[in-house]
Amino acid sequence: PRGLRGGRTGSTQVVGRAADFDYESKRWGGAPVRPRPWYMGGLKLRYLLEDMEGRGGRFLDVGCGGGAMARAVSRERPDLRVHGVDLSRGAVAFAAREGEGVCFTVGDAQRLPYKDAVFDAVSLFDVLEHVDQPERVLAEVARVLRPHGLLHVALPLEAQPGTVYALIGTGTRWKAKLRHGGHVQLFDSRRYETLAAAFGLPVVRTRWSYHHLFSLIDVLFFVLADLRGPLKTSVEDAVAAKGGPLGHPLRALKGLVAAMGWYEARLCRGLPGACGHFTSRRAC
């Protein structure tokens, strides 16, 4: 697709095509996660669980990858009926091996394989930056959510003014996240909020993470990926699977890095960061 102009930064919003990224050759989101500082996805999970307090019924994680978040929700909230859906057959097969009561399904976020108004809550963790038409994903989420249902989104904001990613021209001048992560869309908070509101999913709360320190660590990781070659899994998946004498030290180092990101986000909670955690409620 052609690049579009918009958002507060006036930056290009579309920088690639989803079809150019092979999701079957890579697996993300399979390593265990808990709402604790030493897990890479710990803060994302904690914010979701905070939003889910007092809510029951059926929950769907769209773009579930290897199923770690969906399994964590099932473990932390055994009262919920938890579902996960992902485009990658390999990822869904991996997720289903240790389902922990979660129903995993192969499906496209832009054409969800569910009936209308069947879920009480939906999450999108790092999904919208990967798709050609994020508006179709949000339209599908609005369709499967019940009235007043909850949407929780964690979204990289690589066009957010003042962030490391915007300063280095992520997706335009610096394309490592496009090459190795499939980030074909660039968002800032205004672009996402405008899209969500257009589909009856107005944002009622925003939290932030990936401030300067953690963003720099993330950039360094993708610089190294450019030097060493294509990635097959995320850092946490690779470290979790690492055996031998290096396994324990690598997991300790990963936990330290994750904790740095957690506490930086908590200390800078009032300042916009390069990841937005958006809470929406579906209009009637």
Order of alpha helices (4+ residues) and beta strands (2+ residues): alpha-beta-alpha-beta-alpha-beta-beta-alpha-beta-alpha-alpha-alpha-beta-alpha-alpha-alpha-beta
